[in-house]
Amino acid sequence: MNLALKDIHHNLSRFSLTALGIGMLLMIVMGMGGIYRGLIEEATLLVDKIGADLWVVQRETRGPFAEISRIPRNLEDRLKSMPGVATARAFVTYPVQREFRDKPLRMQIQGLSWPDDNGGWLPLISGRRIESAHYEMIVDQILGLRLDDKVRLGKNIYTVVGITKNMSSIAGDGLAFFTLLDALDIQYDYSGEAIRIEREARRSRVAGQDIGATQPSLLERALLPSSNLAALPAPYVSAVLVTLIPGTNLDTVIDKISGWTDVTVFTHDQQNGLLLTGVVDRSRRQLGLFRSILIVISTIIMALIIYTLTLEKVHDIAMLKLIGARNSVILGLILQQALLLGLLGYVFAFYVGKWVFPFFPRRVIVNTDDLIYLAVIVLAISVLSAGLGIWKALSVDPNEVVS
């Protein structure tokens, strides 16, 4: 006869509620680990998916995800002419928030260097890639948009042609992909009145100089759109992504680009490192610390529960000792109950978490390694918490049964 199972059957409701409480606590521990891993996944997601060998950004900046980076778009052509470079693609990224169907719509816009980059590397779950230079967009499903939805951004209306999955920014916003020209149009969109004021200001500045008096035609040219004025640069991009020809020496290309005084170059691994040690470093450390605290709390709570259950059985333990039961029988009773509590709590945490975590606003990623790691922790917690109950059980005096 197994004394642990017999005692559990005798107090089934109390034991079940205790296992349920421990399971909820372990689910939080599992969830914190999943949020921690999800944060890292979201931080490095885009860099890994794009797969560029080099990221060329503004001089003395740390890339478009860490801070503002502005470089001229013609840098793309300069890089394409370098020996060993297979492709060079301009890249734009920035967040926007609009209203759609009377609800806030917040997204991270990514500009793709179409037609060289039409989003073929994106994990589409429905729809297609971008096939037109204008007015098409691919969005992540977290944004709640559907295929063929029409979204007004700036002065134009864009049609959803593709839906991706698990493509979100560091802030947890869904990614939206446009052609580079469309992304720049949205980023530099101004109201008609703002454009008129800017053009009038340009005309006034020209009129106040000698060249405006000697060449009156320049006053009319100052009222033209910015794109028609050769003196004004084209809109800047956030970065240029470089892919090298297989077999090209990476260090040689980096040395050549590093010699340019207007840009800084990072490898794929360096860009990931900047994200993890800079942008999400504090959040990552805070989640890790909070998870450690939860594990300590779980150990203390389970120890107190096992100790309380042992106190309730002091009379029974004294009786067992009085009739000559070995200490190993008493130790087995307490240790088996502690291990069973940990097992039931772990199983509850796994299945309930598997159902609940997809409803979290941020991604929760629990992989096999995390599950094994948590199982080892639960085993250790169960054994340690049983130690307090075992200590109490061994200190019970058999004479208490007759007192």
KOLVEXSE-534540 format. One record per atom (N, C-alpha, C): x, y, z. Coordinates in pm, whole numbers, plus 50000, padded with zeros to 5 digits. Layout:
% KOLVEXSE-534540
XYZ ...
This chain:
% KOLVEXSE-534540
500844988050000 500005000050000 500885012550000 500615021749909 501375034249899 500725044649991 501475048450095 500915057850193 500665071650134 501525076050040 501365089249979 500055090149903 499775079849819 498525079749742 497315078549834 497465070449941 496365068750035 496035081950103 497055089550141 496845102450207 496245112550109 496705112049982 496165121149881 494685118349858 494335105649850 492935101749829 492065106449946 492645106250065 491885110450183 491635125550183 492575133250127 492425147850120 492485152449974 491685146149889 491785148349744 491495162949705 490445168849758 490065182349719 491145192449758 491675191049879 492715200349924 493985198649840 494335186149812 495545183449734 495375188849591 494185187249534 493935191849397 494035207049388 493435213949486 493505228549486 494955233349506 495705226249589 497105229849609 497895228049479 497675216849410 498355214449282 497955224949179 496695229149183 496215239449091 496925252749115 497065256449243 497755268749277 499215268549234 499885257249259 501285255949217 501385256449065 500415250148997 500405250448850 500285264648796 499435272848858 499295286748816 500605294348834 501265291748945 502535298448971 503595294148870 503645281148841 504605276248743 504275281248603 502995283248573 502615288648442 503145302948426 503125310648536 503685324248530 505195323548506 505865314148574 507305312548553 507575308748407 506775299548354 506925295348215 506645306948120 505605314648153 505245326048070 506325336748069 506935339448184 507995349448190 509185345048105 509495332148109 510575327148023 510215328447876 508935325847843 508485327147705 508495341547657 508115350847745 508155365147709 509595369647689 510485364847775 511915367947762 512445363447627 512145351047590 512615345947461 511895352947345 510625356247363 509895363347259 510475377147234 510905383847341 511505397147327 512785396347243 513605386347270 514835384547192 514505381147047 513505372647028 513105368746892 512615380746813 511785389246874 511265400946804 512375411046775 513355412046866 514435421746847 515315418146728 515565405246708 516485400946603 515765395446480 514425395446485 513645388946380 513955394546241 513825407646226 513955413846094 515375412446041 516365414246128 517765412946085 518025398746034 517505388846105 517715374946064 516955371545936 515725376445924 514915373345807 515475379645681 515915392145690 516455398845572 517735391945525 518585388245620 519755380245587 520865387645515 520925400945527 521995408545462 523335405845531 524415406145454 525735404145511 526225416545584 525895428345530 526355440945587 525205450845596 525235459045702 524295470045719 525095483045716 524845491245616 525545503945602 524605514945649 525035522545751 524165532445815 524895545945825 524205555845878 524805569045895 526025568345985 526995576845956 528245577046031 528015579046181 528675570846262 528645571646407 527245569646466 526405562046395 525125557746453 525155542546464 524165536846531 524135522546557 523045515246479 522605521246370 521645514346284 520235519146303 519345515846211 517975521246211 517105516546327 517465505546394 516635500546503 517045506546637 518295511346647 518775516946772 518555532046779 518675538846666 518515553346664 518225557646521 517985570646502 517695575846369 518955575146283 518805569846163 519895568946068 519405574545935 520145584045879 519765590145751 520975590045658 520815583345548 521865583145446 521225585445310 521955591445214 521375593945082 521085581045008 520025581044932 519625568944863 520635564944755 521345574644698 522305571344593 523495563244645 523595561744778 524625553044834 524435538644784 523185535244754 522885521944701 523675519444572 523705529344482 524445527744356 525945527244381 526435535044477 527865534844508 528305521044556 527455514744639 527805501544692 527705490644586 526735491944495 526595481944389 527825481344300 528545492444287 529715492944200 530955486944264 530875483244391 532045477744459 532285463144419 533545459044402 533835444944373 533385435944489 532755424744455 532315415044555 530915417144606 530255428144569 528895430844615 527895425144515 527035416344563 526015410344476 524795419544464 524275424244579 523125433344578 523305443744687 522705455244663 522645465944764 521235471544760 520535470844872 519125474744876 518915485644980 518255496244939 517905506845034 516815501845128 516845506745250 515915501845354 515425513545437 514125513645462 513505524245543 512655517745650 512715522945771 511855517945879 511475529345972 510215529646013 509725539546109 508315535446152 507865539746271 506515536246318 505495546846277 504255542646257 503145551946233 501935547046313 501035556046342 499775552546407 498655560246339 497655553046294 496525558946224 495225553346282 494115557946229 492805552546265 492285544146150 491775532246181 491195523546079 489965516846139 488835519246076 487555514146127 487325518446271 487615530946296 487405537346426 488245531246538 489325524546502 490235518946602 491655523346570 492505524846672 493895528546644 494625517246572 495385520846471 496175511246394 497635515646401 498425508546480 499845511946496 500685501146428 501585505446342 502405496046267 503815501446249 504745492446223 506115496046190 506295494346041 506475505345971 506565504845825 507985501245783 508085492245686 509365488145629 509305490845478 510275498245428 510345500845285 511265491045216 510755484245114 511515474245040 512005480144908 513225477044871 513815482344749 513265474844628 512015477844597 511345471244483 511915476644353 512085468644247 511655454644230 512695444244275 513915448944314 514925439144358 514445431344480 513695438044566 513155431644686 511635433444685 510925422644656 509455423244652 508805416144770 509605413344873 509065406544990 509035391444976 509815386044885 509805371544865 510325363844985 511075370345073 511635363745191 510665363745308 509505370345292 508535371145402 507735358245414 507415353845536 506625341645556 505135344345536 504675344045414 503275346945384 502395335145424 501255338245488 500265327845517 499065329045423 498955340245353 497925342145251 498315353945165 497735354545045 498025365544955 499285363244873 499905374044830 501045373344739 502085383944775 503155383944698 504195393944716 503765407144651 504585417444669 504305430344607 504685429644459 503735432744373 503945431844229 503845445244159 503505455644231 503365468944171 504245478744246 504705489044175 505595498944235 504885507744336 503565508144331 502835517144419 501535510744471 501165515144591 499825513044648 499505498644685 500545490544713 500335477044765 501115475644895 500585467144986 501245465245115 501065450845163 502065446045236 501995433045304 502035435845453 501135429945529 501025432945672 501045420045753 501415421445880 501365410045971 499935408346023 499565396146053 498195393146096 497835399746229 498845403446310 498565409646439 497875423246422 497995429346304 497365442246279 495855440946258 495365428846235 493935426746220 493395430446083 494255432945986 493795436145851 493585423445771 492745424445669 492445413045582 492875416045439 492975405645358 493315407545218 492305416745151 492815425645066 492015435244989 491475446845073 491835447445201 491475459345280 492165471645222 491485483045228 492025495645178 492375504545298 493615508945305 494075517045417 494625530245362 494115541345414 494605554345372 495785558345459 496895560845395 498105565545461 498615577545382 498605588945444 498955601045372 497855604645273 498245607545152 497275611545050 496825599844962 497375588044987 497085576644900 496405565344977 495785556444903 495115544744960 495885532344916 496205523745014 497005511944988 496175499445011 496385489444925 495625476944931 496485465944993 495905458545085 496605447145147 496605435445048 497795431345006 497895420444909 498485407744971 499035408745091 499625397045156 499565398145307 499495386545372 499455385845519 500605377045567 501375382145663 502465374245721 502085369945864 502945362045924 502715357246060 504005358646140 503855362946266 504985364346358 506055373946306 505605384846245 506515395246200 506165408046275 506855410446385 506565422146467 507855429346503 507725441946543 508885450246573 509345448146717 510405455346755 510915454446891 509855458846992 509025468646951 507985473647040 506735464747040 506735454246959 505585445346953 504565449246849 504815460046773 503885464246668 504045455346546 502925452946476 502985445046354 503745452346245 504475444846163 505225450746053 504345452145930 504525462945856 503835465345730 504885468645624 504845461645512 505875462845410 505315469845286 506045479945240 505685487745121 506905488345029 506695492844906 507855495944824 508555508044884 509815509744853 510595520544912 509985534244880 509535536144756 508965549044718 507695551944796 506845541844814 505615543844892 505945546845038 506935539645094 507305542045234 507825556245253 508585561245157 509085574945166 507955585045148 506995581945061 505845590845044 505065592245174 504875581045243 504135581345369 504935588845476 506235586345480 507065592645583 507145607745566 507225612445443 507385626745417 506095633145366 504985627645408 503695633545369 503395645845454 503005656545387 502645668845455 501295673645403 500605681145484 499315686745441 499555697045331 498495699745255 498595709445148 499015723245197 498515727345311 498855740445366 500325741045407 500835730045465 502245729745504 503145730645382 502755723845272 503545724445149 503535738545091 502365744945093 502255758545039 503115768245119 503105766945252 503905775845336 505395773845310 505815761145294 507225758245268 507655764245134 506815763045032 507175768544901 507245783744906 506325789844976 506355804444989 507595808945066 507995800845167 509205804145242 510435803245153 510485793145067 511605791944973 511655804044879 510475807944829 510425819444737 510895832244808 510495833944933 510895845945007 512405846345029 512995834445058 514435834045079 515185837444951 514685832344837 515335835544709 515165850444676 513955855644703 513695869844672 514555879144756 514955875044872 515765883444959 517235883344926 517635875844824 519035875344784 519225881944648 520465885344616 520755892144490 520375883644370 520545870344382 520255861744268 518775862044233 517925864544334 516495865544306 516145878144229 516915888944252 516665901444179 517195900844037 518345893944016 518945893243883 518335882343795 517765871843859 517145861043782 515735858343836 514785866643795 513405865343847 512785851543822 513265844343721 512675831143693 512875821343808 513915824043889 514165815144003 513055816144107 512375827644111 511275829144207 510155819344176 509895817344046 508855807744008 509315793344030 510595790944006 511115777344028 511085773644175 511205783244263 511175780444406 509825775244452 508775777744371 507435772844406 507155758744356 508125752744286 507945739244234 508075728944346 507585716744325 507795706144426 509265703744451 509595699344571 510985697144610 511695687444517 510965677244469 511585667244381 512045673144249 511515685044210 511905691444084 513055701144100 513545702844223 514635712244248 515935704344266 516845706344171 518105698644173 518935701644297 518785713644351 519605717544466 519195710444593 517965705144597 517475698344717 517685683344702 518205676744803 518475662344791 517185654244795 517265642044741 516135632744749 515965628244894 514795623044932 514585618445070 515625608045111 516035608745236 517025599545288 516385586045322 517225575645325 516785562445367 517465559145499 517025548145564 517545544645696 518855536845689 518985528445588 520175520045575 520225514345435 521385508845399 521515501245276 522015487445314 521315477145266 521635463345300 522455457245188 523605451845224 524545446645125 524635431445137 524495424645024 524715410245016 525915407744927 526855399844975 528105397644903 528025385344814 528855385344710 528985373544623 529665362444704 529155350044696 529785339044772 531275338144742 532065336744848 533505335844835 534225349044852 533475360144859 534095373244877 534585374645020 535745380445037 536315382645169 535555393845239 534885390445348 534045400145418 534875411645475 536015408645535 536835419045598 537345429145496 537645424445375 538145433545271 537095443745233 535845439245217 534755448345182 534485458045297 534515453045420 534285461745536 535355472545545 536605468945519 537695478745525 537495489845422 537035486145303 536835496245199 535685505645235 534575500045283 533435508445319 533765517045441 534515511645534 534875519145655 535735531345623 536375531145507 537175542545467 536345554445421 535065552245395 534185563345358 533825571245483 533875584145474 533695592645592 532235595445627 531285591245544 529885594645570 529055583045621 529635571045634 528845559445674 529605550945776 528845542245843 529385531945931 528825518645885 529615508145892 529175495045844 529195484945958 528145476545964 528045465946064 527755452845994 528305442046047 527955428745998 526605424546054 526105413446004 524835407946053 524905405246204 525975398746249 526095395546391 526255408046476 526975417946426 527145430446501 525815437846516 524995437646413 523695444246422 522805437246525 522845424146527 522105416746630 522625419946769 523945420646782 524545423746911 524155437546961 524095447246870 523685460746909 522255460846961 521395452846901 520005452146946 519895446047085 520625435147107 520495427847234 521205434847349 522285441847320 523035448547426 522655463147441 521785467947354 521405482047361 519905484047370 519195481347262 517775484647252 516935477047354 517155464047367 516315455847456 517065450947578 518245456447604 519075451147712 518395452347848 517855464147880 517225466048010 515985457248026 515165456647922 513965448247929 514345433547944 515365429347872 515815415447879 516305412048019 517115420848078 517635418248213 516525418748317 515565427748299 514475428748396 513605416248394 513315411248275 512525399048265 513275387248326 514575386448300 515365375548358 515395376148509 515535388248565 515535389848711 514175386348770 513105390848705 511765387948756 511485372948753 511985366348650 511795351848642 512545344848755 513745349248787 514515343348897 513805345249030 513215357049049 512475359749173 511265350449183 510585348249072 509415339249073 509815325049109 510975320749062 511435307149094 511705306049244 512335316149303 512585316049447 511275315949524 510315324249480 509005324649547 508315311149537 508405304849419 507785291649402 508385281549499 509695282049518 510355272849611 509855275049753 509755287649794 509305290849930 507855286349951 506995289149852 505575285449866 505415270349874 506105263049786 505985248549790 506535242949921 507615248649971 508165244050099 507175246150212 506515257650212 505515260450316 504315251150304 503925248150179 502785239150159 503115225150211 504295220150172 504695206750219 504835206550370 505375217150428 505525217950573 504155217850641 503185225250582 501835225550640 501175211850631 501345205250516 500775191750502 501415182150602 502695184050629 503375175450727 502845177950868 502605190650901 502075193951034 500715187251057 499925186550950 498605180250963 498715165250988 499865159650954 500035145150970 500955141551087 501185150851178 502095148251291 501605136251372 500325135651401 499765124451479 499955111251406 499685111551272 499835099151194 501305094851187 502205104551172 503635101251166 504105095351300 503625101151409 503975095851541 503475081651556 502265078851505 501725065251511 502585055551431 503015059851312 503865051251230 505175048151303 505755058151365 506995055951439 506775046651558 505615048151623 505325039951741 505185025251706 504645022351588 504455008351549 505705002851479 506755011051472 508025006151421 508305008451274 507595017751213 507825020751072 509215026851053 509895022950944 511225028350917 511125042950873 512215050350895 512265064250852 512105065750701 512575055450626 512475056150480 511015056350435 510115049850511 508685049950477 508125064050494 508495070550601 508005084050629 508585094050529 509895092250499 510525101050401 509875099350263 509575086850228 508925084250099 507565090650091 506815090450202 505485096450207 505555111350171 506485118550233 506575133050212 507185136350076 508265129350039 508945132149912 508045128949793 507315117849799 506425114249688 505315124649670 504785129549780 503745139749769 504305152749710 505515156349750 506125168549695 506385167049545 506905155349505 507165153049363 505875152749282 504825146849341 503535146249270 502925160249256 503065168449360 502595182349350 503335189749238 504635187849232 505415194449127 505035189548989 504825176348976 504465170548846 503105175548799 502125174948887 500775179548849 500785194448816 501535202248897 501625216548869 502285219248735 503315211748702 504015213348574 503115209948456 502395198848467 501485194748359 500375205148341 499845210048451 498805220348443 499365232948377 500555237148419 501165249248363 501405247748213 501835235948170 502125233848028 500865234847942 499825227447979 498635226947894 497815239847901 497675245448020 496935258048030 497705269347963 499035269447982 499855279647917 499795278647766 499785266347716 499705264247571 498415270147514 497375270447593 496085276047550 496035291147573 496645295947681 496525310047719 497535318947648 498775314347630 499855323047581 499565329347444 498885322547350 498605329247222 497745341747234 497045343547346 496205355347364 496985367147423 498245365047457 499055375947512 499315386347402 499405399247438 499655409447336 501055408647276 502025403147348 503375401147294 503615386147275 504525382847187 504815368847158 505395361847280 504915349747305 505435341247412 505955328547346 507265326747350 507905315447282 508465305947386 507895294047392 508365283747486 508835271847402 510145269747398 510675258747318 511025246747406 511525236347344 511825223947415 512885225947523 513895233847492 514955236147591 514395243047716 513475252447695 512865259247810 512045249547894 511325240547828 510505230847900 511375221347983 512485216947924 513395208147998 514015215648116 514395228148091 514985236448197 514005238348312 512745241148278 511735243048383 511455230048456 511455218748383 511225205748448 512305202948552 513555206148519 514655204248614 514465213248735 514035225548710 513795234948820 512675229948911 511585224848850 510455219648929 510905207749013 511735199148955 512245187549030 513075192349149 513935202149125 514765207449233 513915214149341 512905221849296 512015228449391 511275218149477 510805207349413 510055197049485 510935190249591 512165187249553 513065180649648 513425190049763 513725202549729 514105212249834 512945215149928 511745216649869 510585219549954 510235207550042 510495195449991 510245183450073 511205182850192 512375189250179 513355188750286 512845194450416 512055205450407 511505211550528 510505202250595 509665195850513 508695186350570 509375174150629 510445169450562 511175157850613 511835161050747 512405173050755 513015177150882 511995177050995 510795181850968 509745181951069 509315167851104 509175159450999 508725145651025 509715137951111 511015139751086 512025132451163 512105137251307 511635149551332 511695154851468 510465151351550 509495144251490 508275140551562 508585129651667 508095131551788 508295121751897 507175111651893 507485098651888 506425088251883 505475089252001 505945094652116 505075095752234 503945105852216 504025113952108 502955123852086 501625117252058 501655104852015 500425098151980 499565095352103 500215094352221 499465091552343 499295103952431 499785115352381 499685127452462 498355134352439 
